[in-house]
Amino acid sequence: MQNTDVTIVGGGSAGLTLALLLAKQQLRVVLVEKGPAPAAITGSAPEYNRVSALNMASRRLFSQLGIWPELVAAAAAYTDMQVWEADSFASISFSAADQQLDALGYICDNEQLRQLLYCQLQQHPKVQCYFNMAISQLKQGEREVMLQLDNNNLILSQLLVGADGVNSYVRQHMQLPLTHWDYQHTAIVAKIRCTTPHQLTARQVFLSSGPLALLPLPEANLCSIVWSADTAEAQRLMALDDSAFNQALCAAAQAVLGPVSLESSRNAINLTMRYANCWQRGRVVLVADAAHSIHPLAGQGMNLGLMDVAALAQLIDQQHTAGEDIAEARMLRRYERWRKAEAQTMIVAMETFKRGFTAKSPLIKLLRGVGLAAANRLPVLKKQLMAHALGLQGDLPQRVKNNTADQ
Ligand SMILES: Cc1cc2nc3c(=O)[nH]c(=O)nc-3n(C[C@H](O)[C@H](O)[C@H](O)COP(=O)(O)OP(=O)(O)OC[C@H]3O[C@@H](n4cnc5c(N)ncnc54)[C@H](O)[C@@H]3O)c2cc1C
């Protein structure tokens, strides 16, 4: 039997970040992950098979955790962003220089992020990680939560955090109700080589079947794509051979990067909005994708989840410092209210974007074109839109408000 302060189920970006935050707050942490430990990066650079656009708020968090210099060294810091509609005049562009910033965001390799977090965690003797480990039982009492692992280990903790992603076992086991709807989009993810250098510009073109994002990677002619399309169209694209897919992609991107060719296999991911109606019960609480998942069209899902864990760690720290119960019901409800408000705002924004850009009515198309053209010429409005994208709006966790971490 093992006693600990916090057990975290799930070792994705959210679970590992939370473990590191809590370890730095001198708490004992056990992390249980059903998959393997993050793979060490063997070559000179990560594979970039799955990447995320991290915003300024996430950068601040990782700066404080000490992993930013290594993460950014292998990331593409994009300085410009272009968004346009394929068959109309609607377009908008953003530039870091206009906002007096050095970058608008950073395209980072997901596995490298996990690896850097795990590396730091290993320096904390109060943290124990179990990888390739299944859970056989989860029970909660009044004073503790009991987790039984497949190897028969029993872990008793004051608080258990479900950071186990979209199909969260913890959420289901605790019977926390879920609202969900199918976006009726499938995202095709791949790495591509383009003929024209991307010039550190993140591009997104809205096609009638859904958005196609072209995200720059550190090498000047490499991009990562997230091509979200109606499921039938995505199936058709997945069935094409590489050469036909390359042509379809070049046409969809309006040859903005010239002829392109696949540099990796294609991965298809069904997109579903999920929102847990209740994020905590007793001594169990949900964070990140276990609590909410959104359309990737604005690249905000991971950023949102990282702010959940920063918020939760902040509240736990306050309780711990005051010598109070770190799973106090009032504190967990406060966390839930705080982060639900942010998640709801994001869910509504994604739905508005998706509906707004896929509506085919000529009137909405006209309004879209006029609206974007106007927004593109209004520096004040652009600044506000940018502040949202940078993640610096809303009720931020304390450590992220502090902008001295921007180095
Ligand atoms: C196509 C696509 C593109 C995206 N692009 C962006 C982007 O550009 N920017 C951005 O901010 N976000 C992006 N996102 C969202 C982002 O990928 C997720 O929000 C983020 O990865 C969620 O992290 P997480 O740790 O909550 O979940 P996950 O990364 O899913 O981690 C959950 C972990 O829990 C483990 N687990 C599951 N069940 C169990 C169990 N029973 N026991 C133990 N462990 C378990 C899993 O193995 C996994 O390691 C994108 C999403 C998609 C689909």
The ligand as a Gaussian input file, in Angstrom:
#p B3LYP/6-31G(d) Opt

LIG

0 1
 C       -6.231000      17.189000     -34.693000
 C       -6.007000      17.936000     -33.409000
 C       -5.181000      19.054000     -33.401000
 C       -4.983000      19.780000     -32.227000
 N       -4.200000      20.895000     -32.237000
 C       -4.077000      21.634000     -31.117000
 C       -3.305000      22.833000     -31.107000
 O       -2.739000      23.222000     -32.123000
 N       -3.220000      23.548000     -29.948000
 C       -3.862000      23.153000     -28.818000
 O       -3.775000      23.851000     -27.791000
 N       -4.572000      22.007000     -28.786000
 C       -4.690000      21.234000     -29.892000
 N       -5.409000      20.081000     -29.862000
 C       -5.974000      19.617000     -28.576000
 C       -4.910000      18.878000     -27.751000
 O       -4.302000      17.864000     -28.534000
 C       -5.564000      18.230000     -26.519000
 O       -6.396000      19.170000     -25.893000
 C       -4.510000      17.791000     -25.514000
 O       -3.598000      16.909000     -26.107000
 C       -5.185000      17.098000     -24.333000
 O       -4.225000      16.738000     -23.378000
 P       -4.646000      15.779000     -22.166000
 O       -3.421000      15.540000     -21.390000
 O       -5.868000      16.295000     -21.500000
 O       -5.137000      14.438000     -22.891000
 P       -4.285000      13.363000     -23.690000
 O       -3.166000      13.977000     -24.408000
 O       -5.268000      12.558000     -24.463000
 O       -3.658000      12.471000     -22.531000
 C       -4.437000      11.594000     -21.784000
 C       -3.523000      10.477000     -21.288000
 O       -4.268000       9.627000     -20.431000
 C       -3.931000       8.290000     -20.705000
 N       -5.042000       7.440000     -20.277000
 C       -6.260000       7.293000     -20.846000
 N       -7.006000       6.416000     -20.142000
 C       -6.247000       6.004000     -19.097000
 C       -6.465000       5.111000     -18.023000
 N       -7.622000       4.441000     -17.872000
 N       -5.477000       4.915000     -17.126000
 C       -4.286000       5.587000     -17.258000
 N       -4.021000       6.443000     -18.263000
 C       -4.996000       6.659000     -19.170000
 C       -3.682000       8.266000     -22.204000
 O       -2.878000       7.156000     -22.580000
 C       -2.997000       9.607000     -22.432000
 O       -1.604000       9.508000     -22.325000
 C       -5.632000      19.348000     -31.023000
 C       -6.445000      18.218000     -31.031000
 C       -6.644000      17.512000     -32.207000
 C       -7.548000      16.303000     -32.182000

